[in-house]
């Protein structure tokens, strides 16, 4: 009996370690989890939220999302800017889900060419934006309304 216990001990220890690590990762804040544990909507949310957080601290906005690999761009709007995931091809429903996760300033491009807030509080026509990729984006493109830095023009 003692011999069987010695052979099983490493397996039991490995299993226990795996359970502990899995539990820690599962309970970690969403954007601190490894990318492989996020679905597409969560990865988009984390990329755009992370970029906005970096931009708010005055370090500029990262050019690419580390989880999705999509380009992050800023487009000027009156009094605001739209931070959006460029080159995104997905359904409007997926864009709406990400926008809901982003909160009141989160939005997506609908089939009518309007960037609309998830809660209906704001909308901007893509045709009024100077940025070509923002105008020509596909429906479902996720966007976040951010305030222009103090001292910027427009």
C-alpha positions, 0 to 999 in steps of 0.5 A, spaced: 500 500 500 505 504 501 508 503 494 502 506 491 501 512 495 508 514 493 506 513 486 500 517 487 502 523 491 505 527 485 499 526 481 495 529 487 499 534 488 499 536 481 492 536 481 491 540 487 496 545 484 492 546 478 485 547 482 489 552 486 491 556 480 485 555 476 481 558 482 485 564 482 485 565 475 478 564 475 477 569 480 482 574 477 479 581 475 477 580 467 482 584 464 488 581 468 486 574 466 490 570 460 488 572 453 486 565 452 481 565 458 477 571 455 472 570 449 472 575 443 467 580 446 471 580 453 478 581 449 475 587 445 473 590 452 479 589 455 483 592 449 479 598 449 478 600 456 486 599 457 488 603 452 483 609 454 486 608 461 493 609 458 490 615 454 487 618 461 494 618 464 497 622 459 501 617 456 498 617 449 493 611 446 496 604 444 496 603 437 494 596 437 490 592 442 495 586 446 489 581 446 485 582 439 491 585 435 486 590 432 489 597 431 486 602 436 485 609 433 482 616 435 477 620 431 475 627 432 468 629 434 465 636 437 468 636 444 470 629 444 474 623 440 472 616 439 477 611 440 475 605 436 478 598 434 479 599 427 479 593 422 474 590 426 469 585 422 463 582 427 456 583 428 452 589 431 450 584 436 457 583 438 459 590 438 453 592 442 455 587 447 462 590 448 459 597 448 454 595 454 460 592 458 464 599 457 458 603 460 455 610 458 461 612 454 461 605 450 458 605 443 458 601 436 457 603 429 450 601 427 448 599 420 445 606 419 452 609 419 451 612 426 456 611 432 451 610 438 452 609 445 450 603 448 445 606 453 442 611 447 445 617 451 449 619 445 450 618 437 455 621 432 454 620 424 460 617 422 460 621 415 461 627 420 468 624 422 474 627 419 478 620 420 477 615 414 477 609 417 472 611 422 467 613 416 469 607 413 468 602 418 464 596 418 457 595 423 459 592 429 465 596 430 466 598 437 467 605 440 469 609 446 467 616 447 473 620 450 474 627 452 479 631 448 485 633 452 485 640 455 488 645 450 486 641 444 483 645 438 476 643 435 
